[in-house]
Amino acid sequence: MTTHTTTRAKARITYAVRPIGPLILKRLRSADAAGRELVPETDTEGGSPLRCCLRDSTPGERIALVSYAPLRQWAAETGADPGAYDEQGPVFIHAEAEACAGPAVGEGYPFPGERRVLRRYDGAGRIVGGLLVEGVDEAAIEEAFADPGVAVVHVRAVGYGCFLYEVRRAP
């Protein structure tokens, strides 16, 4: 988890960028959200966005494309019931746990510089809006959380709509 802090007038707000967690990754490497077994492959070209460590793959890495239900994981932690919003979609992960060092801690947000959709959800797990942004930065995240009813934000790719990572207000 990577945190980013911003100061608004007199309030200091910290946001947590969350990759797919280790326990969930362990389950996904056995069977994904659709019940399919892991099918590892060698990424010959690189450039696949890895959701376990929030970076692009490099040529030669062993990766897998799995089905993941990001809102389901958040709902399980919070007790929310997202109902029909509980979707699943494809994500790339490292095929073996030992190959993944987790996300690097540093400045900025993962997968920068590209147009993204920030999908906002309330505490019940219902979509309360989306924002199309030219790259994810602190201003975009602040705008996504401007509504106090927003509990979690999913950062998604525009071209395919795929989930990239989650952002929450940090405690």
C-alpha positions, 0 to 999 in steps of 0.5 A, a space after each residue: 500500500 502506498 500513501 499520498 498526503 494532501 493538505 486542504 485549507 486546514 485539513 490534512 487528508 491521506 489517500 492509500 493506493 492499494 494493489 491486490 493484497 497478498 491473501 487475495 493473490 494467493 487465492 487468485 493463483 489457485 482459482 480466479 474469481 470466475 473459478 478458473 485455474 491459473 494459466 501462467 505464460 512468459 511475457 515476451 514483450 513486457 508492458 502488461 500492467 501488473 496489479 500485484 505490484 502496480 508496475 508494467 511487466 518486463 520481457 521474460 516475466 511469468 505472468 497470468 491473466 486472471 478474473 478479479 472482482 475488486 469491489 467484492 474484496 472491498 465489500 468483504 472488508 467493509 460489510 457492504 453489499 454492492 449487489 449488481 455492481 459486483 463485477 469481475 474482469 481481467 487483470 494481470 498478476 505475477 504467476 508466482 508469489 516469489 516473483 513479486 516484490 509488491 509495489 514500490 513506495 515512491 512519489 506519484 500514482 501507478 501507471 501515470 501519464 495516461 487517460 484514466 477513469 476514476 469510478 467512485 463508490 459509496 459506502 454501500 458499494 454503489 457507483 456514485 459517479 465517474 471522472 475522466 482524467 488526463 493522468 492520475 495525480 493528487 488533484 484528480 484524487 481530491 476531486 474524486 473524493 470531493 463528495 464525502 459520500 465517496 468511500 472508495 475509488 477504482 482507477 481504470 484504464 479507458 481503452 478496456 475499462 480494466 481495473 488498475 488499482 483502488 484508492 481509499 481515504 487512509 485512517 
